[in-house]
Amino acid sequence: MADKKIRKFSKTNRRRLLVVFLFVLICFVLLVVRLVQINVKNGTDYEKNVLSLLNYDGQTIPYKRGDITDRNKTVLATSEKIYNLVLDPYVITHSNIDKASEYAKEVLEEYFSISKDDVDTILTQQPDSRYVVLKRKMTYDEKKPYDDFLASEDENDAQKIKAVSSGIWFEESYQRIYPFSTLACDLIGFTASDNSGLWGIESYYNDTLSGTNGRKYGYLTDNVDLQTVTEEPHNGKTVVSTIDINIQRIAEKYISQFMTETGAKNVAAIVMNPNNGEVLAMASAPIFDLNNPRDLTVAGYTEDQLADMTDKEMSDALYTLWRNFCVNDSYEPGSTVKTMTVSYALDQALVDPNEQFYCDGGQTYENDSTFVSCNSVHGELDLTGGITHSCNDVMMQLSDRIGITSFTKMQKLFGLGQLTGIDLPGEASCAGTIYTADNMGPVEMWTSSFGQGYNATMVQVVSAFCSIVNGGYYYKPHVVSEIASDNGNTVQVFDKTLMRTTVSKTTSEWMKNALYETVEDGTGKAAQVAGYKIGGKTGTAEKLPRGGKERLVSFVGAAPIDDPQLVVYVVVDEANAEDQGQSSFASTIASNIFSEALPYLQIFPTEEVTETTNENTSDGSDDDQFDEGSDNSDNGTSDDDE
């Protein structure tokens, strides 16, 4: 092994090292001396500064969630202050006041009916606890007697008040209240336990309705005096909806009446102002209580059934109950879509309004002999007759003129397969059900021309219809008109939003006349209202799987049809009837809504009332049912449509 060389410091290096060591030692000594001086002379000041940064007795002050009102500022959802009764065992058990524990037990029994034994157990088992909630969600009236006791100037109570005032106190919070219980439940939505919105306006406008909690805390000043600071909460803003509570009541009344007298899987209605996209009412059945949204008995479940449910079954049932059928669910729209097919053909100059068509009961596709049936053999019809008699054959002939590429453009123009942008959560677009130019064949185009073979939502159909009767203006549907501060000042206004134009005014005028004829002499007779000119279109769709009896019927109409101010769209899904395909189910509900909503809006009758007016004898089935098509019925070639 090689010898290791040992390096030796020279005298010069040793002297340098010694100098550095002495310098560090001197600095350390000086630092210690300085720290001693600071501690002796300024220790108290520094202690005060540190203590002044500490907070004591921090307490959250909850914000008030904003209200939801109807268009006339009637409150639909609000927050009511509630109180939790809190006991601080530490304050009571460590009090320097004799009998503090006895005083606490007496007060809690007298003012809150809490037994002395229960209080004694808490004080004994949790003597060092600072927070025990004894009662929750107390009202102001329930707490007021205790407040009055604390404010008493009776000398006999002075010692007792002093003993309990810091150990028995109230924690404030808010509870969401819905004054009208079930009214507009699908539309309004409700809140979770953490005060966040679930469903409806509560969810969509959650950030607007939410505020910021305040805080109350204490801190020590430089003089070690305890100071209290209160940071006030910032309350949520008020959301003013477009809903008119009276029209909402009207819609719900007639839905409820139908459910009681006939019944159905679901019944829904939308009432809109066609001239700005405002939703005046939106309702469906079954309904639920917003103050108790988890009560499934309203949906027909028995207590025994609920007890046997798994968690998933319970969750699924609640989800179904809370869904807004008008926005979240879709279905084959049926013949209400014929208004779009005819309007587009007219607007593209593909048909003359006076042109004659011949209906021989359907159309046959030459390539595979697929036969798509009509609801009847109508013979010769003009274009108006094609609508009033809801002739599928006429629609198929029009679609041939439109062509596949333009037909898909037409669907997009009217918003089919697209989100309308309505300000509600969970809107379905149905994009996956709409044929594209690449996968639409002649048969698919035929069935699509009368509303079969794809899905739509109620809000899609009614928004498109509004544009057809208002001169061609497609307005974005919306359920909120403005935002206001918690003191009532307007913060934001939502004006009507024009998305696009769909048809010309000339086409719109022609369509209004055809829709009027449909109600006067066609499939929509059940929608007549004495003294008013109503225009509209019926629809009946055979549900999947084809060949069964399940039907969804609908009616969409406008009034007064010469200058529409109100559009009503009603859907009845699987009525409890032997013949579910009677469009009069939906038309009659719409008629009833019109009959009350129009006078309420001060839109008065303009027509002479005769004995024959409003004789709603038609069940809507004369021209609305149609025969089985070919064995290609899973393609939608067999349908009950009107």
GIWOQUI-V896066 format. One record per residue. N is the residue number from 1. SS is DSSP state (alpha for helix, beta for strand, coil for the rest). Layout:
# GIWOQUI-V896066
n->N ss->SS
n->N ss->SS
This chain:
# GIWOQUI-V896066
n->1 ss->coil
n->2 ss->coil
n->3 ss->coil
n->4 ss->coil
n->5 ss->coil
n->6 ss->coil
n->7 ss->coil
n->8 ss->coil
n->9 ss->coil
n->10 ss->coil
n->11 ss->alpha
n->12 ss->alpha
n->13 ss->alpha
n->14 ss->alpha
n->15 ss->alpha
n->16 ss->alpha
n->17 ss->alpha
n->18 ss->alpha
n->19 ss->alpha
n->20 ss->alpha
n->21 ss->alpha
n->22 ss->alpha
n->23 ss->alpha
n->24 ss->alpha
n->25 ss->alpha
n->26 ss->alpha
n->27 ss->alpha
n->28 ss->alpha
n->29 ss->alpha
n->30 ss->alpha
n->31 ss->alpha
n->32 ss->alpha
n->33 ss->alpha
n->34 ss->alpha
n->35 ss->alpha
n->36 ss->alpha
n->37 ss->alpha
n->38 ss->alpha
n->39 ss->alpha
n->40 ss->alpha
n->41 ss->alpha
n->42 ss->alpha
n->43 ss->alpha
n->44 ss->alpha
n->45 ss->alpha
n->46 ss->alpha
n->47 ss->alpha
n->48 ss->alpha
n->49 ss->alpha
n->50 ss->alpha
n->51 ss->alpha
n->52 ss->alpha
n->53 ss->coil
n->54 ss->coil
n->55 ss->beta
n->56 ss->beta
n->57 ss->beta
n->58 ss->beta
n->59 ss->beta
n->60 ss->beta
n->61 ss->beta
n->62 ss->coil
n->63 ss->coil
n->64 ss->coil
n->65 ss->coil
n->66 ss->coil
n->67 ss->coil
n->68 ss->beta
n->69 ss->beta
n->70 ss->coil
n->71 ss->coil
n->72 ss->coil
n->73 ss->coil
n->74 ss->coil
n->75 ss->beta
n->76 ss->beta
n->77 ss->beta
n->78 ss->beta
n->79 ss->beta
n->80 ss->beta
n->81 ss->beta
n->82 ss->beta
n->83 ss->beta
n->84 ss->beta
n->85 ss->beta
n->86 ss->beta
n->87 ss->beta
n->88 ss->coil
n->89 ss->alpha
n->90 ss->alpha
n->91 ss->alpha
n->92 ss->alpha
n->93 ss->alpha
n->94 ss->coil
n->95 ss->coil
n->96 ss->coil
n->97 ss->coil
n->98 ss->coil
n->99 ss->coil
n->100 ss->alpha
n->101 ss->alpha
n->102 ss->alpha
n->103 ss->alpha
n->104 ss->alpha
n->105 ss->alpha
n->106 ss->alpha
n->107 ss->alpha
n->108 ss->alpha
n->109 ss->alpha
n->110 ss->alpha
n->111 ss->alpha
n->112 ss->alpha
n->113 ss->coil
n->114 ss->coil
n->115 ss->coil
n->116 ss->alpha
n->117 ss->alpha
n->118 ss->alpha
n->119 ss->alpha
n->120 ss->alpha
n->121 ss->alpha
n->122 ss->alpha
n->123 ss->alpha
n->124 ss->alpha
n->125 ss->alpha
n->126 ss->coil
n->127 ss->coil
n->128 ss->coil
n->129 ss->coil
n->130 ss->coil
n->131 ss->coil
n->132 ss->beta
n->133 ss->beta
n->134 ss->beta
n->135 ss->beta
n->136 ss->beta
n->137 ss->beta
n->138 ss->beta
n->139 ss->coil
n->140 ss->alpha
n->141 ss->alpha
n->142 ss->alpha
n->143 ss->alpha
n->144 ss->alpha
n->145 ss->alpha
n->146 ss->alpha
n->147 ss->alpha
n->148 ss->alpha
n->149 ss->alpha
n->150 ss->alpha
n->151 ss->coil
n->152 ss->coil
n->153 ss->coil
n->154 ss->coil
n->155 ss->alpha
n->156 ss->alpha
n->157 ss->alpha
n->158 ss->alpha
n->159 ss->alpha
n->160 ss->alpha
n->161 ss->alpha
n->162 ss->alpha
n->163 ss->alpha
n->164 ss->alpha
n->165 ss->coil
n->166 ss->coil
n->167 ss->coil
n->168 ss->beta
n->169 ss->beta
n->170 ss->beta
n->171 ss->beta
n->172 ss->beta
n->173 ss->beta
n->174 ss->beta
n->175 ss->beta
n->176 ss->beta
n->177 ss->beta
n->178 ss->coil
n->179 ss->coil
n->180 ss->coil
n->181 ss->coil
n->182 ss->coil
n->183 ss->coil
n->184 ss->coil
n->185 ss->alpha
n->186 ss->alpha
n->187 ss->alpha
n->188 ss->alpha
n->189 ss->coil
n->190 ss->beta
n->191 ss->beta
n->192 ss->coil
n->193 ss->coil
n->194 ss->coil
n->195 ss->coil
n->196 ss->coil
n->197 ss->beta
n->198 ss->beta
n->199 ss->coil
n->200 ss->alpha
n->201 ss->alpha
n->202 ss->alpha
n->203 ss->alpha
n->204 ss->alpha
n->205 ss->coil
n->206 ss->alpha
n->207 ss->alpha
n->208 ss->alpha
n->209 ss->alpha
n->210 ss->coil
n->211 ss->coil
n->212 ss->beta
n->213 ss->coil
n->214 ss->beta
n->215 ss->beta
n->216 ss->beta
n->217 ss->beta
n->218 ss->beta
n->219 ss->beta
n->220 ss->beta
n->221 ss->coil
n->222 ss->coil
n->223 ss->coil
n->224 ss->coil
n->225 ss->coil
n->226 ss->beta
n->227 ss->beta
n->228 ss->beta
n->229 ss->beta
n->230 ss->beta
n->231 ss->beta
n->232 ss->coil
n->233 ss->coil
n->234 ss->beta
n->235 ss->coil
n->236 ss->coil
n->237 ss->coil
n->238 ss->beta
n->239 ss->beta
n->240 ss->beta
n->241 ss->beta
n->242 ss->coil
n->243 ss->coil
n->244 ss->coil
n->245 ss->alpha
n->246 ss->alpha
n->247 ss->alpha
n->248 ss->alpha
n->249 ss->alpha
n->250 ss->alpha
n->251 ss->alpha
n->252 ss->alpha
n->253 ss->alpha
n->254 ss->alpha
n->255 ss->alpha
n->256 ss->alpha
n->257 ss->alpha
n->258 ss->alpha
n->259 ss->alpha
n->260 ss->alpha
n->261 ss->alpha
n->262 ss->coil
n->263 ss->coil
n->264 ss->beta
n->265 ss->beta
n->266 ss->beta
n->267 ss->beta
n->268 ss->beta
n->269 ss->beta
n->270 ss->beta
n->271 ss->beta
n->272 ss->beta
n->273 ss->coil
n->274 ss->coil
n->275 ss->coil
n->276 ss->coil
n->277 ss->coil
n->278 ss->beta
n->279 ss->beta
n->280 ss->beta
n->281 ss->beta
n->282 ss->beta
n->283 ss->beta
n->284 ss->beta
n->285 ss->beta
n->286 ss->coil
n->287 ss->coil
n->288 ss->coil
n->289 ss->coil
n->290 ss->alpha
n->291 ss->alpha
n->292 ss->alpha
n->293 ss->coil
n->294 ss->coil
n->295 ss->coil
n->296 ss->alpha
n->297 ss->alpha
n->298 ss->alpha
n->299 ss->alpha
n->300 ss->coil
n->301 ss->coil
n->302 ss->coil
n->303 ss->alpha
n->304 ss->alpha
n->305 ss->alpha
n->306 ss->alpha
n->307 ss->alpha
n->308 ss->alpha
n->309 ss->coil
n->310 ss->coil
n->311 ss->alpha
n->312 ss->alpha
n->313 ss->alpha
n->314 ss->alpha
n->315 ss->alpha
n->316 ss->alpha
n->317 ss->alpha
n->318 ss->alpha
n->319 ss->alpha
n->320 ss->alpha
n->321 ss->alpha
n->322 ss->alpha
n->323 ss->coil
n->324 ss->coil
n->325 ss->alpha
n->326 ss->alpha
n->327 ss->alpha
n->328 ss->alpha
n->329 ss->coil
n->330 ss->coil
n->331 ss->beta
n->332 ss->coil
n->333 ss->coil
n->334 ss->alpha
n->335 ss->alpha
n->336 ss->alpha
n->337 ss->alpha
n->338 ss->alpha
n->339 ss->alpha
n->340 ss->alpha
n->341 ss->alpha
n->342 ss->alpha
n->343 ss->alpha
n->344 ss->alpha
n->345 ss->alpha
n->346 ss->alpha
n->347 ss->alpha
n->348 ss->coil
n->349 ss->coil
n->350 ss->coil
n->351 ss->coil
n->352 ss->coil
n->353 ss->coil
n->354 ss->coil
n->355 ss->coil
n->356 ss->beta
n->357 ss->beta
n->358 ss->beta
n->359 ss->beta
n->360 ss->coil
n->361 ss->coil
n->362 ss->beta
n->363 ss->beta
n->364 ss->beta
n->365 ss->beta
n->366 ss->coil
n->367 ss->coil
n->368 ss->coil
n->369 ss->coil
n->370 ss->beta
n->371 ss->beta
n->372 ss->beta
n->373 ss->beta
n->374 ss->coil
n->375 ss->coil
n->376 ss->coil
n->377 ss->coil
n->378 ss->coil
n->379 ss->beta
n->380 ss->beta
n->381 ss->beta
n->382 ss->beta
n->383 ss->alpha
n->384 ss->alpha
n->385 ss->alpha
n->386 ss->alpha
n->387 ss->alpha
n->388 ss->alpha
n->389 ss->coil
n->390 ss->coil
n->391 ss->coil
n->392 ss->alpha
n->393 ss->alpha
n->394 ss->alpha
n->395 ss->alpha
n->396 ss->alpha
n->397 ss->alpha
n->398 ss->alpha
n->399 ss->alpha
n->400 ss->alpha
n->401 ss->alpha
n->402 ss->alpha
n->403 ss->coil
n->404 ss->alpha
n->405 ss->alpha
n->406 ss->alpha
n->407 ss->alpha
n->408 ss->alpha
n->409 ss->alpha
n->410 ss->alpha
n->411 ss->alpha
n->412 ss->alpha
n->413 ss->alpha
n->414 ss->coil
n->415 ss->coil
n->416 ss->coil
n->417 ss->coil
n->418 ss->coil
n->419 ss->coil
n->420 ss->coil
n->421 ss->coil
n->422 ss->coil
n->423 ss->coil
n->424 ss->coil
n->425 ss->coil
n->426 ss->coil
n->427 ss->coil
n->428 ss->coil
n->429 ss->coil
n->430 ss->coil
n->431 ss->alpha
n->432 ss->alpha
n->433 ss->alpha
n->434 ss->coil
n->435 ss->coil
n->436 ss->coil
n->437 ss->coil
n->438 ss->coil
n->439 ss->coil
n->440 ss->coil
n->441 ss->coil
n->442 ss->alpha
n->443 ss->alpha
n->444 ss->alpha
n->445 ss->alpha
n->446 ss->alpha
n->447 ss->alpha
n->448 ss->alpha
n->449 ss->alpha
n->450 ss->coil
n->451 ss->coil
n->452 ss->coil
n->453 ss->coil
n->454 ss->coil
n->455 ss->coil
n->456 ss->beta
n->457 ss->coil
n->458 ss->alpha
n->459 ss->alpha
n->460 ss->alpha
n->461 ss->alpha
n->462 ss->alpha
n->463 ss->alpha
n->464 ss->alpha
n->465 ss->alpha
n->466 ss->alpha
n->467 ss->alpha
n->468 ss->alpha
n->469 ss->alpha
n->470 ss->coil
n->471 ss->coil
n->472 ss->coil
n->473 ss->beta
n->474 ss->beta
n->475 ss->beta
n->476 ss->coil
n->477 ss->coil
n->478 ss->beta
n->479 ss->coil
n->480 ss->beta
n->481 ss->beta
n->482 ss->beta
n->483 ss->beta
n->484 ss->beta
n->485 ss->coil
n->486 ss->coil
n->487 ss->coil
n->488 ss->coil
n->489 ss->coil
n->490 ss->beta
n->491 ss->beta
n->492 ss->beta
n->493 ss->beta
n->494 ss->coil
n->495 ss->coil
n->496 ss->coil
n->497 ss->coil
n->498 ss->beta
n->499 ss->beta
n->500 ss->beta
n->501 ss->beta
n->502 ss->coil
n->503 ss->coil
n->504 ss->coil
n->505 ss->alpha
n->506 ss->alpha
n->507 ss->alpha
n->508 ss->alpha
n->509 ss->alpha
n->510 ss->alpha
n->511 ss->alpha
n->512 ss->alpha
n->513 ss->alpha
n->514 ss->alpha
n->515 ss->alpha
n->516 ss->alpha
n->517 ss->alpha
n->518 ss->alpha
n->519 ss->alpha
n->520 ss->alpha
n->521 ss->alpha
n->522 ss->coil
n->523 ss->coil
n->524 ss->coil
n->525 ss->alpha
n->526 ss->alpha
n->527 ss->alpha
n->528 ss->coil
n->529 ss->coil
n->530 ss->coil
n->531 ss->coil
n->532 ss->coil
n->533 ss->coil
n->534 ss->beta
n->535 ss->beta
n->536 ss->beta
n->537 ss->beta
n->538 ss->beta
n->539 ss->beta
n->540 ss->beta
n->541 ss->beta
n->542 ss->beta
n->543 ss->coil
n->544 ss->coil
n->545 ss->coil
n->546 ss->coil
n->547 ss->coil
n->548 ss->coil
n->549 ss->coil
n->550 ss->coil
n->551 ss->beta
n->552 ss->beta
n->553 ss->beta
n->554 ss->beta
n->555 ss->beta
n->556 ss->beta
n->557 ss->beta
n->558 ss->beta
n->559 ss->beta
n->560 ss->coil
n->561 ss->alpha
n->562 ss->alpha
n->563 ss->alpha
n->564 ss->coil
n->565 ss->coil
n->566 ss->beta
n->567 ss->beta
n->568 ss->beta
n->569 ss->beta
n->570 ss->beta
n->571 ss->beta
n->572 ss->beta
n->573 ss->beta
n->574 ss->beta
n->575 ss->beta
n->576 ss->coil
n->577 ss->coil
n->578 ss->coil
n->579 ss->coil
n->580 ss->coil
n->581 ss->coil
n->582 ss->coil
n->583 ss->coil
n->584 ss->alpha
n->585 ss->alpha
n->586 ss->alpha
n->587 ss->alpha
n->588 ss->alpha
n->589 ss->alpha
n->590 ss->alpha
n->591 ss->alpha
n->592 ss->alpha
n->593 ss->alpha
n->594 ss->alpha
n->595 ss->alpha
n->596 ss->alpha
n->597 ss->alpha
n->598 ss->alpha
n->599 ss->alpha
n->600 ss->alpha
n->601 ss->coil
n->602 ss->coil
n->603 ss->coil
n->604 ss->coil
n->605 ss->coil
n->606 ss->coil
n->607 ss->coil
n->608 ss->coil
n->609 ss->coil
n->610 ss->coil
n->611 ss->coil
n->612 ss->coil
n->613 ss->coil
n->614 ss->coil
n->615 ss->coil
n->616 ss->coil
n->617 ss->coil
n->618 ss->coil
n->619 ss->coil
n->620 ss->coil
n->621 ss->coil
n->622 ss->coil
n->623 ss->coil
n->624 ss->coil
n->625 ss->coil
n->626 ss->coil
n->627 ss->coil
n->628 ss->coil
n->629 ss->coil
n->630 ss->coil
n->631 ss->coil
n->632 ss->coil
n->633 ss->alpha
n->634 ss->alpha
n->635 ss->alpha
n->636 ss->coil
n->637 ss->coil
n->638 ss->coil
n->639 ss->coil
n->640 ss->coil
n->641 ss->coil
n->642 ss->coil
